Amino acid sequence: FYAPFAACCREDMYSGHAKKSRGAAAESNRFVDRRTKAVTKRAFYNLLKKGGVQETRKLAEYFRTDGGPCSSDEDERFVHDVAEKLQQSVTLMGKVNHEGSISFNVRDFHERKWDIHHGNVYREFTTIVTSAFEDDVFNFGRFISFFCISVSFAVYVFDKGMEDAVISVHAWTDQAIENNLGRYFIREGGWEGFSSYADRLVTRLKKDVIVQESQSEQQVVTPGAISLSVVPLAAAGILGAAVLAAFAMKNVFS
């Protein structure tokens, strides 16, 4: 999906996921930015509501608290801008390829009867994370798709009656950014690097949406895009829904 972007961002992931015994090295691979929680909370919450999650007092109190005030007006503007770009990227990606949208993902999870409960919700989410990046490829496009899957998963667990788990899924997403993807966020320039990437991606996606709207009878399919629906349903019983979600995600931005 968008090969020019994917090609320029493709790099090998650290093989074997740095051993825990290398404490100093592992610490240096963490992406620690006080703006992360503010960026992801704003984008995550807006996408949740677009995905059909009803606003509750508990969710509103959590997501409307950014985890600390920004240190300056400039930081506040930057957080707002990046959160908007992240939200736009996910939304436009779903318009260009409906089978990569949050609504499609959630419906697909329901159709597959993904068995999620309090006892396995964390394990299923971590399976998505590990499976999504096990092929040693990282780029910001994959991060956007991962974020989309995370929000879709949160909508699904809300539908399953686990409101508290929605908050947990967001927290686990932040942890994945900081730890699992930390080294690569640092290498690609952090949120500033993401902002530049998203500018190019959003511009391209908007053009594709216009093309689709002007050619309503000729559906434009994004090259390389794949959804859960192209994987035989029988495979769900073997791979598990979490692995299938990760498989679909990593094939969007390969």
Secondary structure, DSSP 8 states (H G I E B T S, - for coil): --HHHHHHH-EE--TT---TT-HHHHHHT----TTHHHHHHHHHHHHHHHTT----HHHHHHHT--SS--SSHHHHHHHHHHHHHHHHHHHHHHHHSGGGSHHHHHHHHHHTT----TTTHHHHHHHHHHHHTTTSEE-HHHHHHHHHHHHHHHHHHHHTT-HHHHHHHHHHHHHIIIIISHHHHHHTTHHHHHHHHHHHHHHHHHHHHHHHHHTTTS----TT---GGGS-HHHHHHH-HHHHHHHHHHHH--
